[in-house]
Amino acid sequence: MNTDIPALRLEGIVKTFPGVRALDGVSFTVQPGEVHALMGENGAGKSTLMKVLGGIYQPDEGQIFIAEEATVMTSPLHAKARGVVFIHQELSLADELSVAENIFLGELPRKSFGRVDWDKLFNDTNAILTTLNVGFDAQTRVGDLSIANQQMVEIARALTVDPRAVIFDEPTASLTDAEKVVLFDVIADLKSRGVGIIYISHRMEEIFKITDRISVLRDGQYRGTVKTSETDEDKVTQLMIGRSLDLSRSVSEHEVGKVALEVRGLSCGNLYNDVNFTVRRGEVVGFYGLVGAGRTEIAETIFGLRTPSTGTILLDGEEVRINSPIDAIRRGISLVPEDRKGQGLVLGMNCRDNMTLPQVDDMTAGPFVSDGAEVAIFDQYRDKLDIRTPGWRQLVGNLSGGNQQKIVIGKWLSMHPNVLIVDEPTRGIDVGSKSEIHNLIRDLAAQGYAVIVISSEMPEVLHVADRIIAMYHGRIMREFTAEEVTEDSLIQAISGIESDKVA
């Protein structure tokens, strides 16, 4: 293996969309056996650059070299044939097909007369799945898998060829900690075989754990490359956004008001049991725990998506029964869901229509919707939340992740809720937008909102929450104030260690 010759090289790539120069003369190189991180804020051009490399987009200018041989990637299948495999952030699977059919889609093994060789297909697939140590087999219907396992199917596609380079675009966004370990083992194996790895992620801890070099894009332009071992998070952040971030704990300077939401003895089958907590106006309560701890399921119950087995929900001291999301909305409860693209937005609709969707019925004049009222709401929350979009006609699917999240938050804030629940507020969002979302959450509390934040990221709950509720296997283990919580005590609590057993 000649490590002096790049596995692939992009030179002077330019890509323009209507009104936007997404890439402006970007160059990028990955060596054989190297894990090279590509970083930048949402909208910086990372995914566009990789889609050019993967044959999804054609560049307006510039060249692609595979082992110093100039090439034109005409399609994803052509890119794969040249040894470049793209594992997308957005899942591109067919739910009704089996795992094996998805992995080998377009390349199914054939017998005589064009018949599919099902035995070979399933055997080859199971051999790949064994290396990934997953809990499903080749014949499993993809639609029956969790999002995390569907991500593992995407990763398995990369192992069907002998790749020169594999592009991982936010691969751990939906993975559990155990699945991340498997993924990192796969990456280490590919690296040992001389495969060049391009790793796109907003998670700094992953970048500094597994990569060799880091390249940064900002506003569609190349900003520099550094060796991972010779830099730190602050320097990378400055390259990404042009400034340092203050990630210290925010201290509440406003008065906390009366209890807005109280939950007593709430249980839901085997998902969670005997849950009790309160949320006051002007307060951010963080829920933290491992996958399966029951955090999201509690939020879904409060929002009327699940029916509790037992327990009581009180709003402003009054017991309420919430049978549906419509009931919740009418009572002033809003939920920003974990999956903003699948559950929070209609990607093919424009920004205005997404933001006003829950209240269209209130803005009708006869059979027509009042365009003026819709635009007024959009303009108000675009300014309030600093949503960066050319205008309300822009399709939400064309916005960056951070701005998409602000559209979802704006949609629910425009309903003037008493209680705002935000599930995984910064998943898949860059460090700059993440800071903006955190500041927004703190500002909402200062304005008197009662806010619940559910997060899998410890720094996030430590940064934004006034109180933190630690959960383990459907139970609340401990409740901490911001002043008393420590990382060690939080980890012990979500690991199931009782408070009276903590040394």
C-alpha positions in Angstrom: 0.0 0.0 0.0 1.5 3.3 -1.1 0.3 5.9 1.4 2.0 8.7 -0.5 -0.6 8.5 -3.2 -4.0 9.8 -2.0 -6.9 7.4 -1.9 -8.9 10.3 -3.4 -8.4 14.0 -4.1 -10.8 16.8 -4.9 -9.4 20.0 -6.5 -11.2 23.3 -6.8 -14.7 22.0 -6.6 -17.4 24.6 -7.3 -21.2 23.9 -7.0 -23.9 26.5 -7.3 -27.6 26.2 -6.7 -30.2 28.9 -7.5 -29.1 31.9 -5.4 -26.5 29.9 -3.4 -22.8 29.2 -4.1 -22.7 26.0 -1.9 -19.0 25.2 -2.7 -16.4 27.8 -3.7 -13.2 26.2 -5.0 -12.9 23.5 -2.3 -10.0 21.1 -2.3 -9.9 18.0 -0.1 -7.6 14.9 0.2 -7.8 11.6 2.1 -4.9 9.2 2.3 -5.2 5.4 2.4 -5.6 4.1 5.9 -6.5 7.6 7.2 -9.7 8.7 9.1 -10.1 12.3 7.9 -12.8 14.4 9.6 -14.7 16.9 7.5 -16.3 19.6 9.8 -18.2 22.8 9.6 -21.5 24.4 10.6 -24.8 23.2 9.1 -24.9 24.7 5.6 -21.1 25.0 5.4 -21.0 22.6 2.3 -19.9 19.3 3.8 -22.7 17.1 2.6 -22.7 18.9 -0.8 -19.0 18.2 -1.3 -19.5 14.6 -0.4 -22.5 14.3 -2.8 -20.2 15.6 -5.5 -17.7 12.9 -4.6 -20.5 10.3 -4.4 -21.9 11.0 -7.9 -25.1 12.5 -6.6 -24.2 16.1 -7.8 -22.1 17.1 -10.7 -19.6 19.9 -10.0 -19.7 23.1 -12.0 -15.9 23.3 -11.8 -13.1 21.3 -10.4 -11.9 17.7 -10.7 -12.0 14.4 -8.7 -9.0 12.1 -8.7 -9.0 8.4 -7.6 -5.5 7.3 -6.8 -4.3 10.3 -8.9 -6.5 9.3 -11.9 -8.9 12.0 -13.0 -12.5 10.7 -13.1 -16.1 12.0 -13.4 -18.6 10.4 -11.0 -21.8 10.1 -13.1 -23.9 8.4 -10.4 -23.7 6.7 -7.0 -23.4 3.3 -8.6 -20.5 4.6 -10.7 -18.9 6.0 -7.6 -19.3 2.7 -5.8 -17.8 0.8 -8.8 -14.8 3.2 -8.4 -14.5 2.2 -4.8 -16.2 5.3 -3.2 -19.1 4.3 -0.8 -21.4 7.0 0.7 -23.2 6.1 4.0 -25.8 8.8 4.2 -27.0 10.7 7.2 -30.6 10.4 5.9 -31.6 6.8 5.6 -32.3 5.6 2.1 -33.8 2.2 2.7 -36.9 0.5 1.3 -39.0 -0.5 4.4 -40.9 -3.3 2.6 -37.8 -5.1 1.4 -35.5 -7.4 3.5 -32.2 -6.4 4.9 -30.4 -8.5 2.2 -32.4 -6.9 -0.6 -31.6 -3.4 0.7 -27.9 -4.1 1.1 -27.5 -5.5 -2.4 -30.1 -3.4 -4.1 -29.3 -3.0 -7.8 -26.6 -5.8 -7.5 -28.6 -8.8 -6.5 -26.8 -12.1 -7.3 -28.3 -14.0 -10.2 -28.6 -17.5 -11.4 -29.5 -18.7 -14.9 -32.3 -16.9 -16.7 -31.9 -13.8 -14.5 -33.4 -15.5 -11.4 -32.2 -14.1 -8.0 -29.9 -16.4 -6.2 -31.6 -16.1 -2.8 -29.3 -18.6 -1.0 -26.2 -16.6 -2.0 -27.9 -13.3 -1.2 -28.9 -14.3 2.3 -25.6 -16.1 3.0 -23.5 -13.2 1.8 -25.6 -10.8 3.8 -25.4 -12.8 7.0 -21.7 -13.0 6.7 -21.5 -9.2 6.7 -24.0 -8.8 9.5 -21.9 -11.2 11.6 -19.0 -8.8 11.4 -21.2 -6.0 12.6 -22.5 -8.1 15.6 -26.1 -7.0 15.0 -29.2 -8.7 16.4 -31.1 -9.3 13.2 -30.6 -11.4 10.0 -30.7 -11.1 6.3 -34.4 -11.9 5.9 -35.6 -9.3 8.4 -37.9 -6.7 7.0 -36.2 -3.4 7.2 -39.4 -1.6 8.2 -39.4 -3.7 11.4 -36.0 -2.5 12.6 -35.3 0.4 14.9 -33.7 3.6 13.4 -30.4 2.5 15.0 -30.5 -0.9 13.3 -31.5 0.7 10.0 -28.4 2.8 10.3 -26.4 -0.4 10.7 -27.9 -1.7 7.5 -26.7 1.4 5.7 -23.2 0.7 7.1 -23.4 -2.9 6.0 -23.8 -1.6 2.4 -20.2 -0.3 2.5 -18.9 -3.8 3.2 -20.3 -5.3 0.0 -17.4 -4.0 -2.0 -13.6 -3.5 -1.6 -13.7 0.2 -1.1 -11.0 2.8 -1.6 -12.8 5.3 0.5 -15.9 5.3 2.7 -17.8 8.4 3.6 -19.6 8.4 6.9 -22.1 11.3 7.2 -23.2 11.6 10.9 -23.2 7.8 11.3 -23.8 7.8 15.1 -26.7 10.2 15.2 -29.1 7.3 15.9 -26.8 4.7 17.5 -26.6 3.6 21.0 -23.3 3.6 22.9 -22.9 -0.2 22.3 -23.6 0.3 18.5 -21.1 3.1 18.4 -18.4 0.7 19.7 -19.2 -1.7 16.8 -19.1 1.1 14.3 -15.7 2.3 15.5 -14.4 -1.3 15.3 -15.6 -1.4 11.7 -13.8 1.9 10.9 -10.6 0.6 12.6 -10.8 -2.5 10.4 -11.3 -0.5 7.2 -8.4 1.7 8.2 -6.1 -1.3 8.8 -7.0 -2.5 5.3 -5.8 0.8 3.8 -9.3 2.3 3.2 -9.5 6.1 3.4 -12.3 7.2 5.7 -14.1 10.5 5.5 -15.9 11.1 8.7 -18.5 13.9 9.0 -19.8 14.5 12.5 -20.7 17.4 14.9 -19.6 15.3 17.9 -16.3 16.6 19.0 -15.6 13.7 21.3 -15.8 11.2 18.4 -13.7 13.4 16.1 -10.9 13.5 18.7 -11.2 9.8 19.4 -11.0 8.2 16.0 -9.6 10.7 13.4 -6.1 11.5 12.2 -6.8 14.8 10.5 -9.5 17.5 10.5 -10.5 19.7 7.6 -12.9 22.5 8.1 -15.4 24.2 5.7 -17.1 27.6 6.4 -19.6 29.2 4.1 -18.7 26.8 1.2 -15.0 27.6 1.4 -12.0 25.6 2.6 -10.7 27.0 5.9 -7.8 24.7 6.7 -6.6 21.2 7.8 -5.0 20.3 11.1 -3.7 17.1 12.6 -6.1 15.9 15.3 -3.3 15.2 17.8 -2.0 18.8 17.4 -5.2 20.7 18.0 -8.1 21.0 20.4 -11.9 21.7 20.4 -11.6 25.4 20.8 -9.2 25.8 17.8 -11.5 23.7 15.6 -14.5 25.6 16.7 -12.8 28.9 15.8 -12.0 27.5 12.3 -15.7 26.4 12.0 -17.5 29.6 13.1 -14.8 32.2 13.3 -15.0 32.7 17.0 -14.8 30.9 20.4 -17.8 29.7 22.3 -18.6 30.1 25.9 -19.8 26.7 27.0 -19.9 27.4 30.7 -23.0 26.8 32.7 -25.7 29.4 32.3 -26.9 30.8 35.6 -30.6 31.8 35.9 -31.0 35.4 36.9 -34.8 35.4 36.8 -37.4 34.4 39.3 -38.8 30.9 39.0 -42.6 30.9 39.1 -45.4 28.6 40.1 -45.7 24.9 39.1 -47.0 24.7 35.6 -46.8 20.9 35.2 -46.9 18.2 37.8 -46.8 14.4 37.2 -47.8 12.0 40.0 -47.4 8.3 40.0 -47.3 8.1 36.1 -46.7 4.6 34.7 -47.0 3.2 31.2 -46.8 -0.6 30.8 -43.2 -1.7 31.0 -41.9 1.6 29.5 -41.7 3.5 32.8 -43.1 3.2 36.3 -44.2 5.5 39.2 -42.8 8.8 37.7 -43.2 11.9 39.8 -41.8 15.4 39.0 -42.8 19.1 38.6 -41.8 21.8 36.2 -42.2 25.5 37.2 -42.6 28.5 35.0 -39.2 30.1 34.2 -37.4 26.7 34.7 -35.6 24.2 32.5 -35.9 20.6 33.7 -33.5 18.2 32.0 -34.2 14.5 31.5 -31.0 12.4 31.1 -30.5 8.7 30.7 -29.4 5.9 28.4 -31.5 4.7 25.4 -34.5 2.9 26.7 -34.7 4.8 30.0 -38.2 6.0 29.3 -37.6 9.7 28.8 -39.2 10.1 25.4 -42.1 7.9 26.3 -42.9 10.2 29.3 -42.9 13.2 26.9 -45.2 11.3 24.5 -47.6 10.5 27.3 -47.8 14.1 28.4 -48.4 15.1 24.8 -51.2 12.5 24.4 -49.3 10.1 22.1 -49.4 7.4 24.7 -52.0 6.3 27.2 -50.7 5.9 30.8 -51.5 2.8 32.8 -51.8 4.8 36.0 -51.0 8.2 37.3 -52.1 11.8 37.2 -51.1 14.9 35.1 -51.8 18.3 36.5 -51.6 21.7 34.7 -51.5 24.8 37.0 -52.7 22.6 39.8 -55.7 21.2 37.9 -55.9 17.5 37.1 -56.3 16.9 33.3 -56.9 14.0 31.0 -54.9 14.1 27.8 -56.1 11.6 25.2 -54.5 13.0 22.1 -52.1 15.6 20.9 -55.1 17.9 20.1 -56.0 17.7 23.8 -52.4 18.6 24.7 -52.2 21.5 22.3 -55.5 22.9 23.5 -54.2 22.8 27.1 -51.0 24.6 26.1 -48.5 21.7 25.8 -46.1 21.6 22.9 -43.6 18.9 21.9 -40.6 19.4 19.7 -39.9 15.7 18.7 -36.7 13.9 18.6 -36.9 13.2 14.9 -37.5 16.7 13.5 -37.5 15.6 9.8 -39.7 12.6 10.2 -42.1 13.9 12.9 -41.6 17.7 13.2 -41.5 18.9 9.6 -43.0 18.4 6.1 -39.8 18.7 4.1 -41.6 19.4 0.8 -43.5 22.4 2.2 -42.2 25.9 2.6 -41.1 27.5 5.8 -44.3 29.5 6.4 -46.6 26.5 5.9 -44.5 24.4 8.3 -44.6 27.0 11.0 -48.3 27.6 10.9 -49.5 24.0 10.2 -51.0 23.4 13.7 -53.1 26.5 13.6 -54.3 26.6 10.0 -57.9 26.1 11.2 -57.7 29.3 13.2 -56.5 31.4 10.2 -59.3 30.5 7.7 -61.7 32.9 6.2 -64.4 30.7 4.8 -62.7 28.0 2.7 -59.4 30.0 2.4 -56.4 30.4 4.6 -55.3 33.9 5.4 -51.9 34.3 3.7 -51.3 37.6 5.5 -51.8 36.0 9.0 -49.5 33.1 8.1 -46.7 35.4 6.8 -47.0 37.6 9.9 -46.5 34.6 12.2 -43.5 33.4 10.1 -41.9 36.9 10.0 -42.3 37.3 13.8 -40.6 34.0 14.7 -38.0 34.2 12.0 -36.8 37.4 13.6 -37.3 36.2 17.1 -35.4 32.9 16.6 -32.9 34.3 14.0 -34.0 31.8 11.3 -31.7 32.1 8.3 -33.6 31.7 5.2 -34.0 33.8 2.0 -37.8 34.0 2.7 -40.9 32.1 3.7 -41.2 30.4 0.3 -37.9 28.4 0.8 -38.6 24.7 1.2 -37.8 23.5 4.7 -35.8 20.5 3.2 -33.3 23.0 1.9 -32.5 24.6 5.2 -29.6 23.6 7.5 -30.3 21.3 10.5 -30.1 24.2 13.0 -32.6 26.3 11.0 -34.9 23.4 10.6 -34.9 22.9 14.4 -35.7 26.6 14.8 -38.7 26.2 12.4 -40.0 23.4 14.6 -39.5 25.4 17.8 -41.1 28.5 16.2 -44.1 26.4 15.1 -44.8 25.5 18.7 -43.9 28.8 20.3 -46.4 30.5 17.9 -49.1 28.4 19.8 -48.1 30.3 23.0 -47.7 27.1 25.1 -47.6 26.9 28.9 -45.2 23.9 28.7 -42.6 23.3 26.0 -41.0 19.9 25.7 -37.9 19.6 23.5 -36.6 16.1 22.8 -33.0 15.9 21.7 -32.9 19.6 20.7 -29.5 19.6 19.0 -29.2 16.1 17.5 -27.3 16.4 14.2 -26.6 20.2 14.7 -23.2 21.9 14.5 -21.5 23.4 17.4 -22.4 27.0 16.5 -26.1 26.3 16.0 -26.1 24.1 19.1 -25.0 27.1 21.1 -27.8 29.2 19.6 -30.4 26.6 20.5 -29.0 26.4 24.1 -29.2 30.2 24.5 -32.7 30.1 23.0 -33.9 27.5 25.6 -32.5 29.6 28.4 -34.1 32.7 27.0 -37.5 30.9 26.8 -37.2 30.0 30.5 -36.4 33.7 31.3 -39.6 34.7 29.5 -41.6 32.4 31.8 -42.0 29.3 29.8 -41.9 25.9 31.6 -39.4 23.9 29.6 -38.5 20.2 29.6 -35.3 19.2 27.7 -34.6 15.5 27.0 -31.1 14.9 25.9 -28.6 12.1 25.5 -25.7 14.5 25.8 -24.4 15.2 29.3 -22.8 18.6 28.5 -26.1 19.7 27.1 -28.2 19.0 30.2 -25.5 20.3 32.4 -25.4 23.5 30.4 -29.1 24.3 30.0 -31.0 22.7 32.9 -31.9 24.2 36.3 -32.7 20.7 37.6 -31.8 17.3 36.1 -33.8 14.2 36.4 -31.7 11.0 35.9 -33.6 7.9 34.7 -32.7 4.3 34.5 -34.9 1.5 33.1 -38.1 3.5 33.4 -37.5 4.8 36.9 -36.4 8.2 38.2 -33.2 7.4 40.1 -32.2 10.9 41.3 -33.1 14.5 40.9 -30.3 17.1 40.9 -30.1 20.9 41.1 -27.7 22.6 38.8 -25.6 23.5 41.8 -25.2 20.0 43.3 -24.9 17.8 40.2 -21.5 16.4 39.1 -20.7 14.3 36.1 -19.8 11.3 38.3 -23.1 11.5 40.3 -25.1 11.8 37.0 -23.3 8.8 35.5 -23.9 6.7 38.6 -27.6 7.6 38.6 -28.3 6.7 35.0 -26.3 3.4 35.5 -28.9 2.3 38.2 -26.8 3.0 41.3 -29.1 4.1 44.1 -28.2 7.5 45.8 -27.7 5.8 49.2 -25.1 3.5 47.7 -23.0 6.3 46.2 -19.7 6.7 48.2 
